[in-house]
Structures are given as structure tokens and as C-alpha cells.
Amino acid sequence: MFFWGLHPNGKFDVATIRYAVDGDIITITKALESLLEAGVIEKETEDGVAYFHLTLNEVKRKSIIEWAGPGHSGR
């Protein structure tokens, strides 16, 4: 979630997320599925490519952005 708090307005494909967080595809896929189920992120498909972005729900967005802000380690 720290990644999403740092990039609240970004839209990323799996390869970009994997590169940014330096994780293996299985772990990244499971994390994305969990975050989707929890409503933390949303998924859009454009030209056959899935993109993920932080939810548009303002209450959830605000808490994630604040959590990732200055003074927090994100862990």
C-alpha cells in the first residue's frame, strides 16, 4: 500500500509495479488481488492491458496517502 500512497494518481501495469517494488510475479499478483478485493485499488483495461490505480473512494485514498506521507516508514 505504501507504493499506492506515494503514487496516488498513477496508473500502472503489472510489469511496472513489479519493477518498482522489486517483487516476484506470484507475490505481486497475490498482493494486487488482495488490494482489489479490499477496494484499495481499482483495475482498468485499455487495449488489452490491465492497469491498476488507487481507489477513487476519498475516505480510503486519504488514509493511504496520509499513511505513506512524511514521517511514516510505510511498514
Number of C-alpha atoms within 10 A of each C-alpha: 18 18 15 21 19 16 15 19 12 11 17 18 15 16 11 12 19 17 11 10 11 10 12 10 14 10 11 17 14 11 13 20 13 13 16 17 11 10 14 19 22 18 15 13 10 7 5 7 10 13 18 19 19 26 20 15 12 9 9 14 18 13 12 22 19 14 18 20 14 9 8 10 9 14 7
